[in-house]
Amino acid sequence: MRSRVVGTFLLLGASLAAIGLWRAMSVRAASPDSPASWNRRTAARYLDDREVWWQEWPPAQKDHGTVCISCHTNVPYAMVMPKLRQEVGESGLTAPEKIMMDSVEMRVSHWPKMVPFYSYTKNGTDELAASSRATEAVLNAVILASRDAWQAHLRPITRTAFDEAWALQEQTEDLSGGWKWQNFNLAPWESAESGYQGAALLMVAAMNAPDGYANEREARRHLDRLRDYLRLHYAAQPIVNQLYVLWASQKEPGLLTGAERETLLETISSHQEADGGWRTSALDNRERSDHSPKPMESDGYATGLTVLAMEESGTASSDRTLQRGLAWLKENQHSDGAWHASSINEKRSPWSNANLFMNDAATAYAVLALEKAK
């Protein structure tokens, strides 16, 4: 399998060049007087290019020739690319998609032999390794289930990924039904609250999994415990985490009461900016130090996620808040194909790779929201 992953890397340069050339030749220029225009091909090219960068980044290189996965780049990339490829007329995985999927499948297939992405031993324990392991198990299942949902068939490797995630689901105390999560004090994906978001995203993936997976007795047992965990901790979550529960709530009705849903929708509406978008810093509503940046402009991550969650939860297409959010997305794709967002942890150069992680997620969620609205 290692040789397969490495061999795929050797094909990457030529394949990506061909993809880029074909997309560049086929790009439809947006009409300057039509704010409803946005460009799928430039979005796909941006996401492919960023996935290539991640796969070539030295810190992302892991054991057995595999590549680290991430909440901000790999997971949203896996969720959006099947639909985006379909819309731009591409068949089969792109070269960077294949590398990512091969790597994830390698780690899932040989799970006991794989080294945790992060490890730090102190006083004879290694909590970081345990949280890293659990985080990866959840994300592996989300990535593979996202692909299978578009193919309308749940593959054995995806079942294995779910089994590995369920095996690490916590059994006792406040975390029961959830997972340990790696915490580097980096919101929104690697902070104290991020495990809740990851758990809600796994609920989305499981409920969307094909072949009736969510109704199978063993899966249902774990999903019931996951639902109870999400219900128990919902009220204490920042709005950005509650959006993921809203996203999952249409297919798992017990997640939100009618009153909770209405309250959340009112909160969403009250946080909408004058331009129709939302700010991540406003939705991640926990106390922060004076050194944390507080961007005052709407961004693609908050807006894309909010619009997508509203759509997935059954909000009427005529809803004014939803319409204004979609209009913001249609008007704010940048020339590089991306929707932009900024770090809420520290002030970074707009073009630093760490800051671009926000753009990666923003672009994927924006495209998912726009495609859902079709």
GITAZI-V906564 format. One line per field, one symbol per residue. phi: phi as a letter, one per 30 degrees, with the letter a starting at -180 (. if undefined). A space follows every 50 residues. Layout:
BEGIN
phi: ???
END
This chain:
BEGIN
phi: .eddddddedddedddddeddddddcdcddddcbdddbcddddddedddd ddeddcdedddbdhicbecbdccddddddcdedddddcicciddeddddd dedddddddceddddeebaacbhibbddddddddededdedddddddded diaddeddedddeddddcddcbiddejcbdbdbchbdccbbdcddddddd ddeeddddddiiedcdedddddddddedddddceddddeedddddeeddd cbeddbdedddddddddeddcddddjcbcddddcdcdbdddddbeccdbd dddddddddddddjddddedddedddddddcbddddjcccabdccadbde cdddddeddededddddedddddd
END
